[in-house]
Amino acid sequence: MKPKRRDVLKFACGGAAGLLLTPVPYKLLDATAIWSQNWRWIPRLPRGEVSEKFTTCTLCPAGCRARVKFAGAAPFGMTLGGGCEVSLHSAVRMPHAELYMGLVEVGVGLLPAGGGCKEMTLRAVDGATALHPDAKGETVELMEAIRKAFETIAMAKVSTSANEARTNGFLSDGDQITMNRERVLADAKAHALELRRNYQPPRMRTDIPAPGENILATLKLGVHLMRQAEYITEYEVKIGYKVAEVLCGGAVTPDTPVSEQYLLDLEREGFKSLCGEKKTQERIAYTLKTGKPLRN
């Protein structure tokens, strides 16, 4: 039996449609592209001089004081969660003008535990102290700075630009902004090389004046009022209380000197306690499955 012209056309069209719908050709193209990167005859740019300087890591809550290389950050695009915390601890930052930066761990039922809460507390306290160096205890400036840091973390605020990230406290006044996306890495490297000449590794502070129990009570009152107005859920009240306790250094007397390690321990305790909550686990699973936050 000879194949008819209609049968040949059906076979050809079916094969073409199958090639378009199946992912095999695209997978083969990806594999070929990756495999061809290792060909020896492909021209490559020569490696430049490698220079490094060691400093002391302050990220690890274990207090091992490990030596690491002098670190700078060039945040751009989506710099969220852990990426934001790494940037907060960097010696220098050279962000791109289009920067989406934020501590968004509350969205999955957690709190920033990589030093994010600690850094926001430090910046709030230092900012208030700079306005009134001789002030002791609670001040209006300290209350406002802690409230702003609490809202930034508890509401998972994300900046839409580098200037807004500076307003939210993620960038300092000395951080320069690069307008050209292609120049971010080069500008950050040049700036880091300028600073490394007289750079001294920072030491963990032990004299941080804790905001204390009075500001903590004010923040908890704000969370309670938001719950009464039904802006937040009952479980978000619990998360807000945890964040407030870390930012205020716990229920201690105002102006009590605490260390960075103390704030890191508070972060770790709050993070681990929230990890064991069923609703946090539901939020994490839902976000991993859908890419969207769950409000339970």
PyMOL commands that set and color helices and strands:
alter all, ss='L'
color gray80, all
select helices_A, chain A and resi 5-21+24-36+82-89+105-108+116-131+140-154+162-167+181-198+213-228+234-247+260-275+278-290
alter helices_A, ss='H'
color red, helices_A
select strands_A, chain A and resi 54-56+67-69+72-73+77-80+92-93+99-102+208-209+257-258
alter strands_A, ss='S'
color yellow, strands_A
deselect
rebuild
show_as cartoon
